[in-house]
């Protein structure tokens, strides 16, 4: 089995023994895994030897929540809250699903950018309406296999009509517009679970690093029987149960208006708060919600950049950590963030929580942020035994950064400089499962120039079609704006639902 020796580097292992304090040493990799970490290690004759002098070796970053379906909409939207933004990124009136070649390239592009910026693992909450198609899901897996990334991939589901998952929607939207939204019968719980079982049989554990995960879109968008059946299957298969919870004030209102209780309390009543549960966002969670989440030992994906771009608020990360909730970092989709760089999310997450109040002992520290970006994200993906730290027996998912760079000159504190100074430009080598997928800043698994040339040929026509789709869906914007306005003004005991931000009181609205 092929060996690789990284000799004489500074190692930031993020394990229990060393934490986020770097130490000098060697890393010996055999095949896909780390064989030894120590000093003066010896490799077999013919092993690849990497000179680690002046380098920092650290675990690959984990993107705990993203959506590959948004990758072609980078830079397309701004100044929109989620409820309006969804009209354009996930239109109610749809064209035919994106073609198979563009589907492959879209998935490939996200993985390429991710690897190039140090993300070795991501959770792709893949959503591909109007149907669940195993061949199309296989196309996504093939792209990730080709580029060499580690990934959890879903086929996200909802079976409640959009207008029944939003407060005030039936009241606010004119009937003639409602009549346009005939989506046909929703998928049944039986059919979705049957599809998921097929996905597990055909695609799960592909190449030893690509997994299928269960992702009901959100509790207000899925019937209780579907939510429970998804959890039963997730537990059976040992995979994450990945869902969106309380991203916006409107969703906090949704729980009380439609479910009669907090969305988290609703899920708890259904037995859906468990170790393998991951909530994307969790901005508008209450103290009671946080206590339930901590007791369950579940995880969240903190999408610090996306939440700010969509004006959703700031998640109460200190309170979630103190309650025992695992926190990973996510970019969310590229068109609610505009990059897939976790380094950007690290920096923003390291800064915004200082706005939580004057008690600086409760501000989120750089070492906590680094853990979120590595082992926290791995745990949220139920991959903590495989990746997230540099330890013997774990997969060799790692980054080698050049310390002779702007971000690390002078070299004062590796963790703080990773969080507040680095943007990914110091990365020289990226390894996933012992395979070098980027070297000297260049991807080794795909031809980037050829991919970009093909995208340049195919994307203009696709984006022209999407622009027409945006125009067609704009007729629903006044309704979504009114839903957002009403929810913003709603009193839902804001002292409990304000995250780490000042509560909205409506005074900033016209």
Secondary structure as the mmCIF struct_conf table of DSSP 4:
data_model
#
loop_
_struct_conf.conf_type_id
_struct_conf.id
_struct_conf.beg_label_comp_id
_struct_conf.beg_label_asym_id
_struct_conf.beg_label_seq_id
_struct_conf.end_label_comp_id
_struct_conf.end_label_asym_id
_struct_conf.end_label_seq_id
STRN STRN1 UNK A 3 UNK A 12
BEND BEND1 UNK A 15 UNK A 15
TURN_TY1_P TURN_TY1_P1 UNK A 16 UNK A 20
STRN STRN2 UNK A 23 UNK A 30
TURN_TY1_P TURN_TY1_P2 UNK A 31 UNK A 32
STRN STRN3 UNK A 33 UNK A 38
BEND BEND2 UNK A 39 UNK A 40
TURN_TY1_P TURN_TY1_P3 UNK A 45 UNK A 46
STRN STRN4 UNK A 48 UNK A 51
TURN_TY1_P TURN_TY1_P4 UNK A 53 UNK A 54
STRN STRN5 UNK A 55 UNK A 59
HELX_LH_PP_P HELX_LH_PP_P1 UNK A 60 UNK A 60
STRN STRN6 UNK A 61 UNK A 66
HELX_RH_3T_P HELX_RH_3T_P1 UNK A 68 UNK A 73
TURN_TY1_P TURN_TY1_P5 UNK A 74 UNK A 75
BEND BEND3 UNK A 79 UNK A 79
HELX_RH_AL_P HELX_RH_AL_P1 UNK A 82 UNK A 89
BEND BEND4 UNK A 90 UNK A 90
BEND BEND5 UNK A 92 UNK A 93
BEND BEND6 UNK A 96 UNK A 96
HELX_LH_PP_P HELX_LH_PP_P2 UNK A 97 UNK A 99
HELX_RH_AL_P HELX_RH_AL_P2 UNK A 100 UNK A 116
TURN_TY1_P TURN_TY1_P6 UNK A 117 UNK A 118
STRN STRN7 UNK A 119 UNK A 124
TURN_TY1_P TURN_TY1_P7 UNK A 129 UNK A 130
HELX_RH_AL_P HELX_RH_AL_P3 UNK A 134 UNK A 147
TURN_TY1_P TURN_TY1_P8 UNK A 148 UNK A 148
STRN STRN8 UNK A 150 UNK A 153
STRN STRN9 UNK A 157 UNK A 157
BEND BEND7 UNK A 160 UNK A 160
HELX_RH_3T_P HELX_RH_3T_P2 UNK A 162 UNK A 164
BEND BEND8 UNK A 165 UNK A 166
TURN_TY1_P TURN_TY1_P9 UNK A 167 UNK A 168
HELX_RH_AL_P HELX_RH_AL_P4 UNK A 169 UNK A 172
BEND BEND9 UNK A 173 UNK A 173
HELX_RH_AL_P HELX_RH_AL_P5 UNK A 175 UNK A 178
TURN_TY1_P TURN_TY1_P10 UNK A 179 UNK A 180
BEND BEND10 UNK A 185 UNK A 185
HELX_LH_PP_P HELX_LH_PP_P3 UNK A 186 UNK A 188
HELX_RH_AL_P HELX_RH_AL_P6 UNK A 189 UNK A 203
TURN_TY1_P TURN_TY1_P11 UNK A 204 UNK A 205
STRN STRN10 UNK A 206 UNK A 206
TURN_TY1_P TURN_TY1_P12 UNK A 207 UNK A 209
STRN STRN11 UNK A 210 UNK A 212
STRN STRN12 UNK A 214 UNK A 214
STRN STRN13 UNK A 216 UNK A 216
STRN STRN14 UNK A 218 UNK A 218
HELX_RH_3T_P HELX_RH_3T_P3 UNK A 219 UNK A 221
BEND BEND11 UNK A 222 UNK A 222
HELX_RH_AL_P HELX_RH_AL_P7 UNK A 224 UNK A 237
TURN_TY1_P TURN_TY1_P13 UNK A 238 UNK A 238
STRN STRN15 UNK A 241 UNK A 245
BEND BEND12 UNK A 248 UNK A 248
HELX_RH_AL_P HELX_RH_AL_P8 UNK A 249 UNK A 254
HELX_RH_PI_P HELX_RH_PI_P1 UNK A 255 UNK A 259
BEND BEND13 UNK A 260 UNK A 261
HELX_RH_AL_P HELX_RH_AL_P9 UNK A 263 UNK A 269
TURN_TY1_P TURN_TY1_P14 UNK A 270 UNK A 271
BEND BEND14 UNK A 274 UNK A 274
TURN_TY1_P TURN_TY1_P15 UNK A 275 UNK A 276
STRN STRN16 UNK A 277 UNK A 281
BEND BEND15 UNK A 284 UNK A 284
HELX_RH_AL_P HELX_RH_AL_P10 UNK A 287 UNK A 296
TURN_TY1_P TURN_TY1_P16 UNK A 297 UNK A 297
STRN STRN17 UNK A 299 UNK A 302
HELX_RH_AL_P HELX_RH_AL_P11 UNK A 304 UNK A 309
TURN_TY1_P TURN_TY1_P17 UNK A 310 UNK A 311
HELX_RH_AL_P HELX_RH_AL_P12 UNK A 317 UNK A 323
TURN_TY1_P TURN_TY1_P18 UNK A 324 UNK A 324
STRN STRN18 UNK A 326 UNK A 329
HELX_RH_3T_P HELX_RH_3T_P4 UNK A 334 UNK A 336
TURN_TY1_P TURN_TY1_P19 UNK A 337 UNK A 337
BEND BEND16 UNK A 338 UNK A 338
HELX_RH_AL_P HELX_RH_AL_P13 UNK A 342 UNK A 352
HELX_RH_3T_P HELX_RH_3T_P5 UNK A 353 UNK A 356
BEND BEND17 UNK A 358 UNK A 358
HELX_RH_3T_P HELX_RH_3T_P6 UNK A 360 UNK A 362
BEND BEND18 UNK A 363 UNK A 363
HELX_LH_PP_P HELX_LH_PP_P4 UNK A 364 UNK A 365
HELX_RH_AL_P HELX_RH_AL_P14 UNK A 366 UNK A 371
HELX_RH_PI_P HELX_RH_PI_P2 UNK A 372 UNK A 376
HELX_RH_AL_P HELX_RH_AL_P15 UNK A 377 UNK A 380
TURN_TY1_P TURN_TY1_P20 UNK A 381 UNK A 382
TURN_TY1_P TURN_TY1_P21 UNK A 384 UNK A 386
BEND BEND19 UNK A 387 UNK A 389
TURN_TY1_P TURN_TY1_P22 UNK A 392 UNK A 393
BEND BEND20 UNK A 394 UNK A 394
STRN STRN19 UNK A 395 UNK A 395
STRN STRN20 UNK A 398 UNK A 402
BEND BEND21 UNK A 403 UNK A 405
HELX_RH_3T_P HELX_RH_3T_P7 UNK A 406 UNK A 408
BEND BEND22 UNK A 409 UNK A 410
HELX_RH_AL_P HELX_RH_AL_P16 UNK A 414 UNK A 420
TURN_TY1_P TURN_TY1_P23 UNK A 421 UNK A 421
BEND BEND23 UNK A 424 UNK A 424
TURN_TY1_P TURN_TY1_P24 UNK A 425 UNK A 426
STRN STRN21 UNK A 427 UNK A 432
TURN_TY1_P TURN_TY1_P25 UNK A 433 UNK A 434
STRN STRN22 UNK A 435 UNK A 439
TURN_TY1_P TURN_TY1_P26 UNK A 440 UNK A 441
STRN STRN23 UNK A 442 UNK A 443
BEND BEND24 UNK A 444 UNK A 446
HELX_RH_AL_P HELX_RH_AL_P17 UNK A 448 UNK A 473
HELX_RH_3T_P HELX_RH_3T_P8 UNK A 474 UNK A 476
HELX_RH_AL_P HELX_RH_AL_P18 UNK A 477 UNK A 489
BEND BEND25 UNK A 492 UNK A 492
TURN_TY1_P TURN_TY1_P27 UNK A 494 UNK A 496
BEND BEND26 UNK A 497 UNK A 497
TURN_TY1_P TURN_TY1_P28 UNK A 499 UNK A 500
BEND BEND27 UNK A 501 UNK A 501
HELX_LH_PP_P HELX_LH_PP_P5 UNK A 502 UNK A 504
BEND BEND28 UNK A 506 UNK A 506
TURN_TY1_P TURN_TY1_P29 UNK A 507 UNK A 508
#
